[in-house]
Amino acid sequence: MTISYVDLEAAAPAEAVVVVDVLRAFTWVPWAYHQGAARVLAVADREHATALRATVLPDALLAGEQGGIPVPGFDLGNSPSEIARTDLASRTIVHRTSAGTQGLARTVGSRIVLAASFVTAHATVEALRNAEVTDVTFVITGASLGRNGDEDLAAAELIAARFQGQDPDPAPYLARVAPSDAGRLFRDEGPDWAPPEDLQMACTLDRFDRALTAAPAADVDAVEVRLI
């Protein structure tokens, strides 16, 4: 079994890829499904998102951020605490973020791509086992834009340890989220777009019992992120 870790810049197709974004894309997506979303489509560019709604998905909601800040003209940001208060029943969402959706776009063509965070850690391990993979590449999306990405590396290392049959204490891994470069923004004196509630939600281990898989959508030019 081979486990490797790469930053966002080095992300590329491989046998099995786990794209990790704890703060906040892949904490956000399972919450979107929890709130009733029918589909989540990931794109790399906000222009791509707006073009999809203008041409083939007129009823879609646009969600995401650029540099953490909600994108002007989008319906939603990238905040799990916001989405947990939003009724998304039967809605299609086009999601663009600075890290997570970039990792998905860069790894299209892999045998299997999973989108992961602490909230889906156990389910991600089970998905890897069910896929019977031997080589797994973790994309540490937070290691981009000058950030250390330690919150994503911590989640990746916990998932990898569990996948290899270990049962480590999760507390030291979760403790790395708040002091990471990204995590330090999510405190009372932080920017409006980074509420402390998002940090708390991102550190809720195994909150959801289904993993997220990603593959090109059959009907539109986007990566569809689905529950499995």
Order of alpha helices (4+ residues) and beta strands (2+ residues): beta-beta-alpha-beta-alpha-beta-beta-alpha-beta-alpha-beta-alpha-beta-alpha-alpha-alpha-beta-beta
